[in-house]
């Protein structure tokens, strides 16, 4: 081989080897996109910042060249796995850490797990950065992230995308669909012990970080991560959130002093049903609550009260007249009622750590919660099954 040719070959080989040593690189299809050709690396730092706009720290950026390629030449040295996000923005966006979560198809970021000395190649399209993501490398957790992305998108399309605009008449149907989506997404990672993947799933069931209606999902993640990653800061952060959330099935409902409609105050446990009690949290101004009174609770009471079923309504009202009129008009005067008549200021709600109605708890004769936030036919079936048991 001529010496001149040998020198050129060695030079080209050294370039190739050098590029392969870059820890994170990839390709973004910018065709027909209005996104700015710059990709940003974000460190979420804490659980609440994961997949959350404006909270993550931008630690690096890379130009997307005319061929769609990008390279991050350096990455932080980490002593274990670490999750990062890649994101791109529109030209007029002031903040490079803004993340789009409203519709998974258009989300503008890709989460991935990195380990020092590993090499990762990421490919996608600019306008569907998350949906079209491909993560190539030897870190197996990234394969699980890709599957989670796919599962999330499929669940969103099949369960949530057809939901109509939220209003008073479809609130309960919307919540049921959302609850179904949230439980199925967390079910998809039930056998995964990695703290970052569980954290990502938790963030994707509520990008706002509102877990009031699904505290059991956070509790389950906390218990699992205490076993698999007991010393991880994100485990502690998730468990701290879990401790601040409402009660879940298996917990004791508090023996709260209830201010009854007749003017007396009685401990809750003294007025429980012989077998099963529904604690119904409602208000006279809540349209879905009023619908539940007429179409679910009245039939339940009429069928099961003589078998040991009790209903105790607690209203988030400020007008005694409006409260009493609603009870009478709905036929809800069949069962017991209580309220502090302080509007949104409710000692009971504060103790239960809830802010949203309609809400309810089914509790047994010992005050243990057996189910929560059931409505319509689902409520009827659960009560009927309980009495069959």
C-alpha positions in Angstrom: 0.0 0.0 0.0 1.4 3.5 -0.9 2.4 5.5 2.2 0.2 8.4 1.1 -2.9 6.2 1.0 -2.1 4.6 4.4 -1.9 8.1 6.0 -5.3 9.1 4.7 -6.8 5.9 5.9 -5.5 6.3 9.4 -6.7 9.9 9.5 -10.2 8.9 8.4 -10.3 6.0 10.9 -9.2 8.3 13.7 -12.1 10.7 12.9 -14.6 7.8 12.8 -13.3 6.5 16.2 -13.4 10.0 17.7 -17.0 10.5 16.7 -18.0 7.2 18.2 -16.6 8.2 21.5 -19.1 11.0 21.9 -21.5 9.9 24.6 -24.8 11.2 23.2 -25.4 11.9 19.6 -28.2 11.4 17.1 -30.4 12.6 14.2 -33.5 14.8 14.2 -35.6 15.0 11.0 -36.2 18.7 10.6 -38.2 18.5 7.4 -41.2 20.9 7.2 -40.7 21.7 10.9 -40.8 25.3 12.3 -38.6 24.2 15.3 -35.3 25.9 15.9 -32.4 23.6 15.0 -30.9 23.4 18.5 -31.3 20.6 20.9 -31.1 21.1 24.7 -30.0 18.7 27.4 -32.0 19.0 30.6 -31.2 17.6 34.0 -34.5 17.2 36.0 -32.6 17.2 39.3 -35.7 16.2 41.3 -38.8 14.1 40.7 -41.2 17.0 40.5 -39.1 18.5 37.7 -39.2 15.4 35.5 -41.3 16.1 32.4 -42.4 19.4 33.9 -42.0 22.8 32.1 -39.5 25.3 33.3 -38.3 23.3 36.3 -35.4 21.2 34.8 -31.9 22.7 34.5 -30.4 23.1 31.0 -26.9 21.7 31.2 -25.9 21.8 27.5 -27.0 22.4 24.0 -26.0 21.2 20.5 -26.7 22.5 17.0 -28.7 20.3 14.7 -26.8 20.5 11.4 -28.2 20.7 7.9 -28.2 16.9 7.8 -30.2 16.6 11.0 -27.2 15.4 13.1 -26.3 16.5 16.6 -23.5 15.7 19.0 -23.0 16.3 22.7 -19.3 16.0 23.1 -19.3 15.7 26.9 -21.7 14.4 29.6 -21.5 14.8 33.4 -19.6 12.0 35.1 -22.2 10.0 37.2 -21.6 7.1 39.5 -24.9 5.4 38.6 -27.7 5.6 36.1 -29.2 9.1 35.6 -32.2 10.4 33.6 -31.9 13.3 31.3 -34.2 14.9 28.7 -33.6 16.2 25.2 -35.8 18.9 24.0 -36.2 21.3 21.0 -38.2 24.6 20.9 -39.8 27.0 18.4 -37.7 30.0 17.4 -39.7 32.5 19.5 -39.5 30.4 22.7 -37.7 32.3 25.5 -37.2 29.3 27.8 -35.4 26.2 26.4 -36.8 24.0 29.3 -40.4 24.4 28.3 -42.0 21.0 27.8 -45.2 20.1 26.0 -47.4 17.5 27.7 -51.0 18.2 26.7 -50.9 15.7 23.8 -48.3 12.9 23.7 -48.1 13.0 19.9 -46.7 16.5 20.0 -44.5 16.3 23.1 -41.2 18.1 22.4 -38.8 16.1 24.6 -37.3 12.6 24.9 -36.4 11.1 28.3 -33.5 8.7 28.4 -31.2 7.1 31.0 -27.5 7.6 30.8 -24.5 5.9 32.4 -20.9 7.1 32.2 -18.9 5.4 29.5 -22.0 4.3 27.7 -22.8 5.6 24.2 -26.3 6.5 23.2 -27.7 7.4 19.8 -31.1 9.1 19.6 -33.2 9.6 16.5 -36.6 11.2 16.0 -38.6 13.9 14.1 -38.7 17.5 15.2 -42.5 17.8 15.4 -43.1 14.5 17.1 -40.0 14.2 19.2 -41.4 11.9 21.9 -43.7 9.8 19.7 -41.1 9.0 17.1 -38.1 8.5 19.5 -35.6 5.8 18.9 -32.9 5.2 21.5 -30.0 3.0 20.5 -27.4 1.7 22.9 -26.7 -0.9 25.5 -28.7 0.6 28.4 -31.7 -1.8 28.6 -33.8 0.7 30.6 -34.0 2.8 27.5 -35.8 0.0 25.7 -38.3 0.0 28.6 -38.7 3.8 28.2 -39.5 3.3 24.5 -42.1 0.8 25.3 -43.6 3.1 27.9 -43.8 5.9 25.3 -45.6 3.6 23.0 -48.0 2.4 25.7 -48.7 5.9 26.8 -49.6 7.0 23.3 -51.8 4.0 22.7 -53.7 4.5 25.9 -54.1 8.2 25.2 -55.6 7.5 21.8 -57.9 4.7 22.9 -59.1 6.3 26.2 -58.6 10.0 26.4 -58.4 11.5 22.9 -62.1 11.0 22.2 -63.2 12.8 25.4 -65.4 15.9 24.8 -64.6 19.3 26.3 -65.0 19.1 30.0 -68.2 20.4 31.5 -70.6 19.8 34.4 -72.5 17.1 32.7 -69.6 14.9 31.6 -67.3 15.5 34.6 -67.8 12.0 36.1 -67.4 10.3 32.7 -64.2 12.2 32.1 -62.8 11.3 35.5 -63.6 7.7 34.9 -61.7 7.7 31.6 -58.8 9.5 33.1 -58.7 7.1 36.1 -58.7 4.2 33.6 -55.8 5.7 31.7 -53.8 6.3 34.8 -54.2 2.9 36.3 -53.4 1.1 33.0 -50.2 3.2 32.5 -49.0 2.4 36.0 -50.0 -1.2 35.5 -47.6 -1.3 32.5 -44.6 -0.7 34.8 -45.8 -2.9 37.8 -42.9 -5.3 37.3 -40.3 -2.6 36.7 -38.1 -1.7 39.7 -36.1 1.2 38.2 -36.8 4.4 40.1 -36.5 6.6 37.0 -39.0 4.6 34.9 -41.5 4.5 37.7 -41.0 8.2 38.2 -41.6 8.9 34.5 -44.8 6.9 34.6 -46.0 8.8 37.6 -45.3 12.1 35.9 -47.1 11.0 32.8 -50.3 10.0 34.7 -50.4 13.6 35.9 -48.1 16.2 34.2 -49.4 18.8 36.7 -48.4 16.6 39.7 -52.0 16.3 41.0 -52.5 12.8 42.5 -55.5 13.6 44.7 -57.8 11.2 42.8 -55.2 8.4 42.5 -53.3 8.3 45.7 -53.2 4.5 45.6 -50.9 4.6 42.5 -48.4 6.8 44.3 -48.5 4.7 47.4 -47.9 1.5 45.4 -44.9 3.1 43.6 -43.5 4.3 47.0 -43.8 0.8 48.5 -42.1 -0.8 45.5 -39.3 1.7 45.3 -38.6 1.3 49.1 -37.7 -2.3 48.2 -35.8 -1.7 45.0 -34.2 1.8 45.6 -34.5 2.5 49.3 -31.7 5.1 49.4 -32.5 7.0 46.2 -33.5 10.6 46.7 -36.4 10.2 44.2 -37.8 7.4 46.2 -37.9 9.6 49.3 -39.5 12.4 47.2 -42.2 10.1 45.8 -42.9 8.7 49.3 -43.2 12.2 50.7 -45.8 13.0 48.2 -47.6 9.8 48.9 -47.8 10.7 52.6 -49.5 14.0 51.8 -52.3 12.5 49.7 -55.8 11.4 50.6 -56.7 8.1 52.2 -56.8 4.9 50.2 -58.6 1.5 50.6 -57.3 -0.3 53.6 -56.9 2.9 55.7 -59.2 3.8 58.5 -61.5 6.6 57.9 -61.2 9.2 60.8 -63.9 9.0 63.5 -64.6 12.7 62.8 -67.1 14.8 64.8 -69.9 15.4 62.3 -72.0 18.6 62.6 -75.4 17.2 61.7 -78.3 18.9 60.0 -80.3 18.8 63.2 -77.7 20.9 65.0 -76.0 18.2 67.1 -72.5 17.0 66.6 -71.8 13.2 66.7 -68.8 11.0 66.2 -68.9 9.4 62.8 -68.5 5.8 64.0 -71.6 6.1 66.2 -73.8 6.5 63.0 -72.2 4.0 60.7 -74.3 1.3 59.0 -74.4 -2.2 60.4 -72.4 -3.5 57.3 -71.5 -0.7 54.9 -71.5 3.1 54.8 -71.1 5.5 52.0 -69.5 8.8 53.0 -70.7 11.1 50.3 -68.9 14.4 49.9 -70.9 16.8 47.8 -72.5 20.3 47.6 -75.8 21.8 46.5 -74.1 23.8 43.7 -72.3 20.7 42.3 -74.3 19.5 39.3 -72.6 16.0 39.1 -73.3 15.6 42.8 -76.9 16.4 42.4 -77.2 13.9 39.6 -75.6 11.2 41.8 -78.1 12.0 44.5 -81.1 11.4 42.3 -79.9 8.6 40.0 -77.5 6.6 42.1 -77.8 7.2 45.9 -81.6 7.2 46.1 -81.9 3.7 44.4 -79.0 2.4 46.5 -80.6 3.5 49.7 -84.0 2.1 48.8 -82.5 -1.3 47.9 -79.9 -1.8 50.5 -80.7 0.3 53.6 -82.7 -2.5 55.3 -79.8 -4.8 54.8 -77.3 -2.7 56.7 -76.4 0.1 54.3 -76.0 3.7 55.5 -75.3 6.9 53.6 -73.9 10.0 55.4 -73.7 13.1 53.2 -71.3 15.9 54.0 -71.8 19.1 52.1 -69.4 21.8 51.1 -72.0 24.5 51.4 -72.3 27.9 53.0 -76.0 28.5 52.6 -78.2 26.4 55.0 -81.3 27.2 52.9 -79.7 26.1 49.7 -78.3 22.9 51.3 -81.7 21.9 52.8 -83.6 22.7 49.6 -81.2 20.5 47.6 -81.6 17.6 50.0 -85.3 17.7 49.8 -85.5 18.3 46.1 -83.1 15.3 45.3 -84.9 12.9 47.6 -81.8 12.8 49.7 -83.7 13.4 52.9 -83.8 9.6 53.2 -80.3 9.5 54.7 -78.1 11.5 57.2 -76.5 14.8 56.5 -73.8 17.0 57.9 -72.0 20.2 57.0 -69.9 22.9 58.7 -71.6 25.4 56.4 -68.4 27.3 55.9 -68.2 26.9 52.1 -64.7 25.9 50.9 -63.4 26.0 54.5 -64.0 22.5 55.7 -62.2 20.9 58.7 -63.2 17.5 57.4 -61.8 18.1 53.9 -58.6 19.4 55.5 -58.2 16.2 57.5 -59.0 14.0 54.5 -56.6 16.1 52.4 -59.0 16.5 49.5 -60.2 19.5 47.5 -62.4 18.0 44.8 -66.0 16.9 44.6 -67.9 14.8 44.0 -66.0 12.4 46.1 -67.0 9.4 48.3 -65.7 6.6 50.5 -67.3 3.2 51.1 -66.3 2.1 54.6 -67.2 -1.1 56.5 -68.6 -1.4 60.0 -65.1 -1.0 61.5 -64.4 2.2 59.6 -62.0 0.7 57.1 -62.2 2.1 53.6 -63.1 -0.6 51.1 -63.5 1.6 48.0 -63.4 5.2 47.0 -64.8 7.6 44.3 -67.2 5.2 42.7 -70.1 6.5 40.7 -73.2 5.4 38.8 -73.3 1.7 37.8 -69.8 1.1 39.2 -71.0 2.2 42.6 -74.1 0.1 42.4 -72.2 -3.0 41.4 -69.7 -2.6 44.2 -72.4 -2.3 46.9 -74.3 -5.2 45.5 -71.2 -7.4 45.5 -70.4 -6.4 49.0 -73.7 -7.6 50.3 -73.4 -10.8 48.3 -70.1 -11.4 50.1 
